[in-house]
Amino acid sequence: MGVTAKNRRRIQYKGQNFVWWVAPNDDDCDRIYLNIVSADKSIVLACPIGDESFSVISKGRYFQGEKTSGCWEYHKIPLDSPLMYVTPKDVAQIIAWAVL
């Protein structure tokens, strides 16, 4: 079963479809997250907005071409500044880094 794209943005990277949106996380309602999910749900990313941690949470089955442990994994994002607002270019950069 695919990811719902209703009221969410779509982006394509190397022929693979992704859906992204910005919203509060159910697990951490005080913070806003950029959520990126591949159509087959193999790549699931959550990135805090306005946080200086420069991290992304990988919740999917694959990250940078490697199979993950199945648990949430935290990775440092190679960005120059924290995400204060999100553009499609930012999303494309994060996807390119996460997919390799």
N, C-alpha and C positions, 0 to 999 in steps of 0.2 A: 504494500500500500504506500502511495506516495505522500509527499508533504503538501498540505493545503497552501495554495498560493493566493487565496482570497485576501485582499487588503494588504498584500505583501509585495515587495519588489522582487523582480527576477533578474538574474545575471547569468551569463554563460561564460565558461572558461575552458578552453581546449575541448570544446564539444560537450562538456558536461554541464548540465543545468543545476543552478543553485537558486534558493529562495533566501531572502534576507529581510530582516525587520528589526526595529529598535523598540524595546518594551521592557518594563520591569520583569525581573526574574521571579518565578513562583517561589523559589527557594530562598531568595534574598530580596525581599520587597523594597528595601531601602535604596537599592541601586538599579540603574538603568543599564541594560546590556544590548549590544549588537549581537544578534543571533544569525548564524549562517548555517544552512542545511542543504546538503546535496539532494538531488531528486530521489536517489536510492537510499538515502539516510546513512551512507557509509561515512560521510564526513559531517560532523555536527560540532559547531564552534560557538562559544559564547565569549564575548569580549566586553569588559566593563567600560562604560563611557564616562569620561571625566575623572578617571582614576589614574593616578600616577604609577600604578604597579606595572604597566607595560606587559600585561600577561593576557593570555587567551586560555580558555578552558576547552579542552578537546573531550567531547562526550561520545564520539562516534567510534566506528570499528577501525578506521584508518587515519593516520596522521603522517604527513610527509612521506607517503608511499609505504609506510610500515604498519603492520597490524598492531593495534593498541591492546592494552591489558584488559579493557572492558570497564575499567574504573575511570573516573574523571582524572585527567592529566593536565597539569598546569605547565604552560610554556611561555617563555619570554618572547614578546613580539619585537621584531627589528624595526621599530618606528622611531622617528626623530623626536616626536612629541606625543603626548597622550591624546587620545581621541576625545575632543570636546564636542564635536558634531561629526556626522557621518556623511560621506559622499560616496557615490558609486565607485570612484577611483580608489578610495580607502578600502572598500569591500573587495575590489579586484586585487589590490596589493596583498591583503590578508589571505585571500584564496590562493593566489600564486605562491605565497610562502608556505601555506599549509599543505598544498597538493604536491609541490615540487615535481 
